[in-house]
Amino acid sequence: MDFFFNPRGVAIIGASRDVGRPGHVILRNFLENMISGSFKGEVYPVNPNARRILGVQCYKSVLELEGLVDLAVISVPAAIVPKVLEECGEAKVKGAIIISSGFSEVGNTRLEQEVVEIARRNNIRVIGPNCVGIYDAYSGVDTIFLEVSKILEGAPILATPRPKPGRIAFITQSGAFGAAILDYMAGSGLGISKFISHGNRCDVDEVDLVEYLARDDKTDVILLYLESIGRGREFYEVARETTKIKPIIALKVGRTTAGARAAASHTGALAGSHQVFTAALKQAGVIVAETMEEMMDLAKAFVNQIPARGERIAIVTDGGGMGVIASDTVEILGGKVEKPREETLKKLRKLKEDGVIPDFASIENPIDLTGVATTEMFIKTLEIVGQADEFDGIIIFPLHHIPTLEAGYEDKMMEVIRGIKKPVVVCDVGEAEMAKLVRMKFDKYGVPAYPSPERAANVMMKLVNYGKYLLKVGAYQDYVNRKILGKGN
């Protein structure tokens, strides 16, 4: 399916001169990406009622095109889609993204089935209908008809920004939810490889896309927003093989009667039993998120951190209360917050004896350096804990509020964190500028940072659970080796 993401030529069927129409926005996306150099193919507007749009020659039909057109983006009234798709078949187009709505999501299943039959007869793969399509941060393909910026009080303001290139792919059955995630990722500094909104999934579905992304060398983590699954058994098999080499994080909605009803009216699909569905996902190694916030928390952790080999977690803090909350959360979720072994305790006691950490610091895990902690105290403690075999992961609470932590402590702490060969998660609580800056710095370094101890502990335990899964299927070491070799790509 690479022609969807790296087409030699794209026909925008339904290109429009009206700036508010999807066909106009999509054409402008491609032209702007051609100018920037990110899209290297050719673009052909198709509209029988226009000669030129945005300064580009317009064609009456895809049959007039002389270039190599691999992909058609279709944004015309639903009733015309079958005719347009037939012409695409004659023109030997390989793939079509149908933006148009008015199909099974409104009960018009017969029209959607006609589209499927035409596509199969002409060997055309179809994404959609009723979708916003795809975005590839590397190839410059962008069929999202939501404008990057809007005019507010005479000035442009970012509305639906596209994230920078990264290692996270996102598949969604909801275009609106997908747009919100793009906004979230761009604002949080998370990079994306590929975004796919596939709407009604009349042809290309999650099975096809996960199978493709499993082989995509620009994708390390796959996110899924699911309202239903059409090919349950096939999805299970593909997911089970994919999770051995890269994590899949899924947000499954439609858990309640009302939610399932809303899902059915949204994409025309039945949601099925949530309990059975979730159990099957977990059995296949899929990491299940309960909320949008959790899905994104997990995404930024899994894209940079290795999974844990076990459930023994060390907690290092400068605030005792946060250590208590994190300990409770870890153990409630099945982890262990145990005392260090005697060898490790000896090293920590030596830090006390040498005056490196205060004599009144607690060293039995959680390790509380107290409100007089300095950057050096954190560094020396992490050097010991990071090398201690009795811990499989570390949660750090360098709470910025205490006066003894000097500015730039994140940079200095990273010098030791980089050498720790186990997952590390950070928490700094607060919404003041300093708290946000601290979390942003750690995030940029690839160490996921969170604003609450519960969220940090939950993420760590998901890294623990994925590690257990990889060990169970005999894929842990291969996964870690690939992760370490791939860092910085």
PELIN-V244732 format. One record per pair of residues at least 6 apart in sequence whose C-alpha atoms are under 7 Angstrom apart, sorted by the first residue. I is the first residue (numbers start at 1). J is the second residue. D is the distance in whole Angstrom. If there is no record, write none. Layout:
# PELIN-V244732
I|J|D ; I|J|D
This chain:
# PELIN-V244732
3|70|6 ; 3|71|7 ; 3|95|7 ; 4|71|6 ; 4|95|6 ; 5|136|6 ; 5|139|7 ; 5|141|6 ; 6|139|6 ; 7|41|6 ; 7|70|5 ; 7|71|6 ; 8|41|5 ; 8|42|6 ; 8|68|6 ; 8|69|6 ; 8|70|6 ; 9|41|5 ; 9|42|4 ; 9|43|6 ; 9|68|6 ; 9|69|4 ; 9|70|6 ; 9|71|7 ; 10|42|6 ; 10|43|5 ; 10|44|6 ; 10|69|5 ; 10|70|6 ; 10|71|5 ; 10|72|6 ; 11|43|6 ; 11|44|5 ; 11|45|6 ; 11|46|7 ; 11|62|7 ; 11|69|7 ; 11|71|6 ; 11|72|5 ; 11|73|6 ; 12|23|7 ; 12|27|7 ; 12|44|6 ; 12|45|5 ; 12|46|6 ; 12|72|6 ; 12|73|5 ; 12|74|6 ; 13|45|6 ; 13|46|5 ; 13|47|7 ; 13|72|7 ; 13|73|6 ; 13|74|5 ; 13|75|6 ; 14|23|5 ; 14|46|6 ; 14|47|6 ; 14|74|6 ; 14|75|5 ; 14|76|5 ; 15|23|4 ; 15|24|5 ; 15|27|6 ; 15|45|5 ; 15|46|6 ; 15|47|6 ; 16|23|5 ; 16|24|5 ; 16|53|7 ; 17|24|6 ; 17|53|6 ; 18|24|6 ; 19|25|7 ; 22|75|7 ; 22|145|5 ; 23|75|6 ; 25|145|5 ; 25|147|7 ; 26|142|7 ; 26|143|5 ; 26|144|6 ; 26|145|5 ; 29|142|6 ; 30|39|7 ; 30|141|7 ; 30|142|6 ; 33|39|5 ; 33|140|6 ; 34|40|6 ; 38|138|7 ; 38|139|6 ; 38|140|5 ; 39|139|5 ; 39|140|4 ; 39|141|6 ; 44|58|7 ; 45|58|5 ; 45|59|6 ; 46|58|6 ; 46|59|5 ; 46|60|6 ; 46|61|6 ; 46|62|7 ; 47|58|6 ; 47|59|6 ; 47|60|5 ; 47|61|7 ; 48|59|6 ; 48|60|4 ; 48|61|7 ; 50|58|6 ; 51|57|6 ; 51|58|5 ; 52|58|5 ; 62|87|7 ; 62|88|6 ; 62|91|7 ; 63|87|6 ; 63|91|6 ; 69|93|6 ; 70|93|5 ; 70|94|5 ; 70|95|6 ; 71|93|6 ; 71|94|6 ; 71|95|5 ; 71|96|6 ; 72|93|7 ; 72|95|6 ; 72|96|5 ; 72|97|6 ; 73|96|6 ; 73|97|5 ; 73|98|6 ; 74|97|6 ; 74|98|5 ; 74|99|6 ; 74|100|7 ; 75|98|6 ; 75|99|5 ; 75|100|5 ; 76|100|6 ; 77|100|6 ; 78|100|6 ; 78|101|6 ; 78|102|6 ; 82|114|7 ; 82|115|6 ; 85|118|7 ; 86|118|6 ; 89|122|5 ; 89|124|7 ; 93|124|7 ; 94|123|7 ; 94|124|5 ; 94|125|6 ; 95|124|5 ; 95|125|5 ; 95|126|6 ; 96|124|7 ; 96|125|6 ; 96|126|5 ; 96|127|6 ; 97|126|6 ; 97|127|5 ; 97|128|6 ; 97|133|6 ; 98|127|6 ; 98|128|5 ; 98|129|5 ; 98|130|7 ; 99|128|7 ; 99|129|6 ; 99|130|5 ; 99|131|5 ; 99|132|6 ; 99|133|7 ; 100|129|6 ; 100|130|5 ; 101|129|6 ; 101|130|4 ; 102|108|7 ; 103|109|6 ; 103|111|6 ; 103|112|6 ; 104|112|6 ; 104|268|5 ; 105|265|6 ; 105|266|6 ; 105|267|5 ; 105|268|4 ; 116|202|7 ; 116|203|7 ; 119|125|7 ; 125|203|7 ; 125|204|7 ; 126|203|5 ; 126|204|6 ; 127|133|7 ; 127|198|5 ; 127|201|6 ; 127|203|7 ; 127|204|5 ; 128|198|5 ; 128|199|5 ; 128|200|5 ; 128|201|5 ; 128|202|6 ; 129|199|6 ; 129|200|6 ; 129|201|7 ; 129|202|7 ; 130|199|5 ; 130|200|6 ; 131|175|6 ; 131|197|6 ; 131|198|5 ; 131|199|4 ; 132|143|7 ; 132|144|5 ; 132|145|6 ; 132|175|6 ; 132|197|6 ; 133|143|6 ; 133|144|6 ; 133|196|6 ; 133|197|5 ; 133|198|6 ; 134|142|6 ; 134|143|6 ; 134|144|7 ; 134|195|5 ; 134|196|4 ; 134|197|6 ; 135|141|5 ; 135|142|4 ; 135|143|6 ; 135|144|7 ; 135|194|6 ; 135|195|5 ; 135|196|7 ; 136|142|7 ; 136|193|6 ; 136|194|5 ; 136|195|6 ; 137|164|7 ; 137|165|5 ; 137|192|6 ; 137|193|6 ; 137|194|6 ; 138|165|6 ; 138|193|7 ; 146|160|6 ; 147|159|7 ; 147|160|6 ; 148|158|6 ; 148|159|6 ; 148|160|5 ; 148|161|5 ; 149|156|6 ; 149|157|5 ; 149|158|4 ; 149|159|5 ; 149|160|6 ; 150|156|5 ; 150|157|5 ; 150|158|6 ; 150|159|6 ; 151|157|6 ; 160|179|7 ; 160|183|6 ; 161|182|7 ; 161|183|6 ; 161|186|6 ; 162|182|6 ; 162|186|6 ; 163|182|6 ; 163|185|6 ; 163|186|4 ; 163|190|7 ; 163|191|6 ; 163|192|6 ; 164|186|7 ; 164|191|5 ; 164|192|6 ; 165|191|5 ; 165|192|5 ; 165|193|6 ; 166|191|4 ; 166|192|4 ; 166|193|5 ; 167|191|6 ; 167|192|6 ; 167|193|5 ; 167|218|6 ; 167|219|5 ; 167|220|5 ; 167|221|7 ; 167|303|7 ; 168|191|7 ; 168|192|5 ; 168|193|5 ; 168|219|6 ; 168|220|6 ; 168|221|5 ; 168|222|6 ; 169|192|6 ; 169|193|5 ; 169|194|5 ; 169|195|6 ; 169|219|6 ; 169|221|6 ; 169|222|5 ; 169|223|6 ; 170|194|6 ; 170|195|5 ; 170|196|6 ; 170|222|6 ; 170|223|5 ; 170|224|6 ; 171|195|6 ; 171|196|5 ; 171|197|6 ; 171|223|6 ; 171|224|5 ; 171|225|6 ; 172|178|6 ; 172|196|6 ; 172|197|5 ; 172|198|7 ; 172|224|6 ; 172|225|5 ; 172|226|7 ; 173|197|6 ; 173|198|6 ; 173|199|5 ; 173|225|6 ; 173|226|6 ; 173|227|7 ; 174|197|6 ; 174|199|6 ; 175|197|6 ; 178|197|7 ; 185|191|7 ; 193|218|6 ; 193|219|6 ; 199|267|6 ; 200|267|5 ; 200|268|7 ; 207|234|7 ; 207|235|5 ; 207|238|7 ; 211|238|6 ; 213|219|7 ; 214|242|6 ; 220|246|6 ; 220|303|6 ; 221|246|6 ; 221|247|5 ; 221|248|6 ; 221|302|7 ; 221|303|6 ; 222|247|6 ; 222|248|5 ; 222|249|6 ; 223|248|6 ; 223|249|5 ; 223|250|6 ; 224|249|6 ; 224|250|5 ; 224|251|6 ; 225|250|6 ; 225|251|5 ; 225|252|6 ; 226|251|6 ; 226|252|5 ; 226|253|6 ; 227|252|6 ; 227|253|5 ; 227|254|6 ; 227|263|6 ; 227|271|6 ; 228|269|6 ; 228|270|6 ; 228|271|4 ; 228|272|7 ; 236|284|6 ; 239|284|6 ; 240|284|4 ; 240|285|6 ; 243|285|6 ; 243|286|7 ; 244|470|6 ; 244|475|6 ; 245|479|6 ; 247|286|7 ; 248|286|5 ; 248|287|6 ; 249|286|6 ; 249|287|5 ; 249|288|6 ; 249|289|7 ; 249|295|7 ; 250|286|7 ; 250|287|6 ; 250|288|5 ; 250|289|6 ; 251|288|6 ; 251|289|5 ; 251|290|6 ; 251|291|7 ; 251|295|7 ; 253|259|7 ; 254|260|4 ; 254|263|6 ; 254|271|6 ; 255|274|5 ; 260|271|5 ; 263|269|7 ; 263|271|7 ; 264|270|5 ; 264|271|7 ; 282|288|7 ; 285|469|6 ; 289|295|5 ; 297|459|7 ; 298|459|6 ; 300|448|6 ; 301|448|5 ; 304|446|5 ; 305|423|5 ; 306|422|7 ; 306|423|6 ; 306|480|6 ; 306|483|7 ; 307|423|6 ; 307|463|5 ; 307|464|6 ; 307|466|6 ; 307|467|5 ; 308|392|6 ; 308|393|6 ; 308|422|6 ; 308|423|6 ; 308|463|6 ; 308|464|5 ; 308|467|5 ; 309|392|6 ; 309|464|7 ; 309|467|5 ; 309|468|7 ; 310|392|5 ; 310|464|6 ; 310|468|7 ; 311|335|5 ; 311|336|6 ; 311|392|6 ; 311|464|6 ; 312|335|6 ; 312|336|5 ; 312|337|6 ; 312|390|7 ; 312|391|5 ; 312|392|5 ; 312|393|7 ; 313|336|6 ; 313|337|5 ; 313|391|5 ; 313|392|6 ; 313|393|5 ; 313|394|6 ; 314|337|6 ; 314|365|6 ; 314|366|7 ; 314|391|6 ; 314|393|6 ; 314|394|5 ; 314|395|6 ; 315|323|7 ; 315|365|6 ; 315|366|5 ; 315|367|6 ; 315|394|6 ; 315|395|5 ; 315|396|6 ; 316|366|6 ; 316|367|5 ; 316|368|6 ; 316|395|6 ; 316|396|5 ; 316|397|6 ; 317|323|6 ; 317|367|6 ; 317|368|5 ; 317|369|6 ; 317|396|6 ; 317|397|4 ; 317|398|6 ; 318|368|5 ; 318|369|5 ; 318|370|4 ; 318|371|6 ; 318|373|6 ; 318|397|6 ; 318|398|6 ; 318|399|6 ; 319|368|6 ; 319|370|6 ; 319|371|6 ; 320|368|6 ; 320|370|7 ; 322|453|6 ; 323|366|6 ; 325|453|6 ; 326|453|5 ; 326|454|6 ; 326|457|6 ; 327|337|6 ; 329|454|6 ; 329|457|6 ; 330|336|7 ; 330|457|6 ; 330|458|7 ; 330|461|7 ; 331|337|7 ; 333|461|7 ; 335|461|7 ; 337|365|7 ; 338|365|6 ; 339|364|5 ; 339|365|5 ; 340|364|6 ; 340|365|7 ; 340|390|7 ; 344|388|7 ; 348|363|7 ; 351|357|6 ; 352|358|6 ; 352|359|5 ; 356|377|6 ; 357|369|7 ; 357|377|6 ; 361|368|6 ; 361|369|5 ; 361|370|6 ; 362|368|5 ; 362|369|7 ; 371|402|6 ; 372|402|7 ; 372|404|6 ; 373|404|6 ; 373|405|7 ; 374|404|5 ; 374|405|5 ; 375|405|6 ; 375|409|6 ; 375|413|7 ; 379|413|6 ; 379|416|6 ; 383|416|6 ; 386|420|5 ; 387|420|7 ; 392|422|6 ; 393|422|6 ; 393|423|5 ; 393|424|6 ; 394|423|6 ; 394|424|5 ; 394|425|6 ; 395|424|6 ; 395|425|5 ; 395|426|6 ; 396|425|6 ; 396|426|5 ; 396|427|6 ; 397|426|6 ; 397|427|5 ; 397|428|6 ; 398|428|6 ; 399|428|5 ; 399|429|7 ; 400|428|7 ; 400|435|7 ; 410|438|7 ; 410|441|7 ; 410|442|7 ; 424|447|7 ; 425|447|6 ; 425|448|6 ; 425|449|6 ; 425|456|6 ; 425|460|7 ; 426|447|7 ; 426|448|6 ; 426|449|4 ; 426|450|6 ; 426|456|7 ; 427|449|5 ; 427|450|5 ; 427|451|6 ; 427|452|6 ; 427|453|6 ; 427|456|6 ; 428|435|6 ; 428|439|7 ; 428|450|6 ; 428|451|5 ; 429|435|6 ; 429|451|5 ; 429|452|6 ; 430|451|6 ; 439|449|5 ; 439|450|7 ; 442|448|6 ; 442|449|6 ; 443|449|6 ; 450|456|6 ; 467|476|7 ; 470|476|5
